[in-house]
Amino acid sequence: MITTQEHLAFHIKTSNTHARRLQGALKNVKKLMPITADTLANLSDNKMGQIDMLSGRFSKLQDLIGAKIFPIILEIHEVEEFSFKSRLTILNQKGFLDDITLWLHLRDLRNDLTHDYPDDDEETAKCIAKLLVDAQALLTFWEQLKPKLENLQIPQSP
């Protein structure tokens, strides 16, 4: 049986991989800026692939933290709150989430990214511009969260 500590370690390792690849994709997409509806229409498949990687890694990292790591933290603290906003409030109170509004924004962007607008280059360009800023915010959040996870006291199973 996998322990909570092993489970958390696996998710931290996976998150580090997503973060590293997100950082690389962010660096590559920044070189394409500014992206407008006109430039989007003329991007090569390779450059569009870089944008897709940025979007995909952002979504994976945000989702992994929110859907896997946050629940482990709450489990360790024996929190059984079911309301999403209540869970965020508890994570904030315990020092794992400094800005609830930021996390809600990152989650909303991830949800927006899952809705592709292939026929609306203007909307896609706006989303990419937001993504560049928010990808950096997510990476910064992850770097601040990691030491807190390393210091997390996980009770030993009987």
C-alpha positions as CSV (number, residue, x, y, z in Angstrom):
1,M,0.0,0.0,0.0
2,I,1.2,3.5,-0.9
3,T,1.7,5.8,2.1
4,T,0.6,9.4,2.1
5,Q,4.2,10.5,2.1
6,E,4.9,8.4,-1.0
7,H,1.8,9.6,-2.7
8,L,2.7,13.3,-2.0
9,A,6.3,12.7,-3.1
10,F,5.1,11.3,-6.4
11,H,2.8,14.3,-7.0
12,I,5.7,16.7,-6.1
13,K,8.0,15.0,-8.6
14,T,5.3,15.1,-11.3
15,S,4.6,18.7,-10.5
16,N,8.3,19.5,-10.8
17,T,8.4,18.0,-14.3
18,H,5.3,20.0,-15.3
19,A,6.8,23.2,-13.9
20,R,10.2,22.6,-15.6
21,R,8.5,22.0,-19.0
22,L,6.1,25.0,-18.4
23,Q,9.1,27.2,-17.7
24,G,10.7,26.1,-21.0
25,A,7.5,26.6,-22.9
26,L,7.0,30.0,-21.3
27,K,10.5,31.1,-22.4
28,N,9.8,29.9,-26.0
29,V,6.4,31.6,-26.3
30,K,7.7,34.9,-24.9
31,K,9.9,35.1,-28.0
32,L,6.8,35.1,-30.1
33,M,5.3,38.2,-28.5
34,P,3.4,40.2,-29.2
35,I,0.8,37.7,-30.5
36,T,-2.1,39.2,-32.2
37,A,-5.0,37.8,-34.2
38,D,-2.9,38.5,-37.4
39,T,0.3,36.8,-36.1
40,L,-1.7,33.8,-34.9
41,A,-3.1,33.2,-38.4
42,N,0.5,33.0,-39.7
43,L,2.2,31.0,-37.0
44,S,4.0,27.8,-38.1
45,D,2.8,24.5,-36.7
46,N,6.0,24.3,-34.6
47,K,5.4,27.7,-33.0
48,M,1.7,26.9,-32.4
49,G,2.9,23.7,-30.8
50,Q,4.9,25.8,-28.3
51,I,1.8,27.6,-27.4
52,D,-0.1,24.4,-27.0
53,M,2.7,23.1,-24.7
54,L,2.5,26.2,-22.6
55,S,-1.3,25.8,-22.3
56,G,-1.1,22.1,-21.6
57,R,1.6,22.2,-19.0
58,F,-0.1,25.1,-17.3
59,S,-3.3,23.1,-17.1
60,K,-1.6,20.0,-15.9
61,L,0.3,21.7,-13.1
62,Q,-2.6,23.8,-11.9
63,D,-4.9,20.7,-11.9
64,L,-2.3,18.5,-10.2
65,I,-1.8,21.0,-7.4
66,G,-5.6,21.6,-7.0
67,A,-6.9,18.1,-7.5
68,K,-4.1,16.0,-5.9
69,I,-1.8,18.0,-3.6
70,F,-4.4,20.2,-1.9
71,P,-6.5,17.2,-1.0
72,I,-3.4,15.5,0.5
73,I,-2.7,18.6,2.6
74,L,-6.3,18.7,3.8
75,E,-6.2,14.9,4.6
76,I,-3.1,15.3,6.7
77,H,-4.7,18.1,8.6
78,E,-7.8,15.9,9.0
79,V,-10.1,18.4,7.2
80,E,-13.3,17.0,5.8
81,E,-14.7,20.2,4.4
82,F,-16.6,19.7,1.2
83,S,-17.1,23.2,-0.1
84,F,-14.4,24.2,-2.5
85,K,-14.1,27.8,-1.2
86,S,-14.0,26.5,2.4
87,R,-11.2,24.1,1.5
88,L,-9.3,27.1,0.0
89,T,-9.9,29.1,3.1
90,I,-8.5,26.3,5.3
91,L,-5.5,26.0,3.0
92,N,-5.0,29.8,3.4
93,Q,-5.4,29.6,7.2
94,K,-2.8,26.8,7.3
95,G,-0.3,28.8,5.3
96,F,-0.4,26.8,2.1
97,L,-2.3,29.3,-0.1
98,D,-1.5,33.0,0.4
99,D,-4.0,34.3,-2.1
100,I,-7.3,32.6,-2.6
101,T,-8.3,35.0,-5.4
102,L,-5.2,34.1,-7.4
103,W,-5.9,30.4,-7.1
104,L,-9.5,30.9,-8.3
105,H,-8.2,33.0,-11.2
106,L,-5.6,30.3,-12.1
107,R,-8.4,27.7,-12.0
108,D,-10.7,29.8,-14.1
109,L,-7.9,30.2,-16.7
110,R,-7.3,26.5,-16.8
111,N,-11.0,26.0,-17.4
112,D,-10.9,28.6,-20.2
113,L,-8.0,26.9,-21.8
114,T,-9.9,23.7,-22.1
115,H,-12.4,25.6,-24.3
116,D,-10.5,26.0,-27.5
117,Y,-11.4,28.9,-29.9
118,P,-9.8,27.8,-33.2
119,D,-12.0,30.1,-35.3
120,D,-11.5,33.2,-33.1
121,D,-7.9,34.4,-33.4
122,E,-8.7,37.6,-31.4
123,E,-10.0,35.6,-28.4
124,T,-7.1,33.1,-28.7
125,A,-4.5,36.0,-28.7
126,K,-6.1,37.5,-25.6
127,C,-6.0,34.1,-23.8
128,I,-2.3,33.6,-24.7
129,A,-1.4,37.0,-23.4
130,K,-3.2,36.2,-20.1
131,L,-1.5,32.8,-20.0
132,L,2.0,34.3,-20.2
133,V,1.3,36.3,-17.0
134,D,-0.5,33.6,-15.2
135,A,1.9,30.8,-16.1
136,Q,4.6,32.8,-14.3
137,A,2.3,33.3,-11.4
138,L,1.6,29.6,-11.2
139,L,5.3,28.8,-11.3
140,T,6.0,31.3,-8.6
141,F,3.2,29.8,-6.5
142,W,4.7,26.3,-7.0
143,E,8.1,27.4,-5.9
144,Q,6.7,28.9,-2.8
145,L,4.5,25.8,-2.0
146,K,7.3,23.2,-2.4
147,P,9.2,24.1,0.8
148,K,5.9,24.1,2.8
149,L,5.2,20.6,1.5
150,E,8.7,19.4,2.4
151,N,8.1,20.6,6.0
152,L,4.7,19.1,6.2
153,Q,4.4,16.7,9.2
154,I,2.8,13.5,7.9
155,P,1.4,11.3,10.7
156,Q,2.7,7.7,10.5
157,S,0.2,5.0,9.7
158,P,-0.4,2.4,12.5
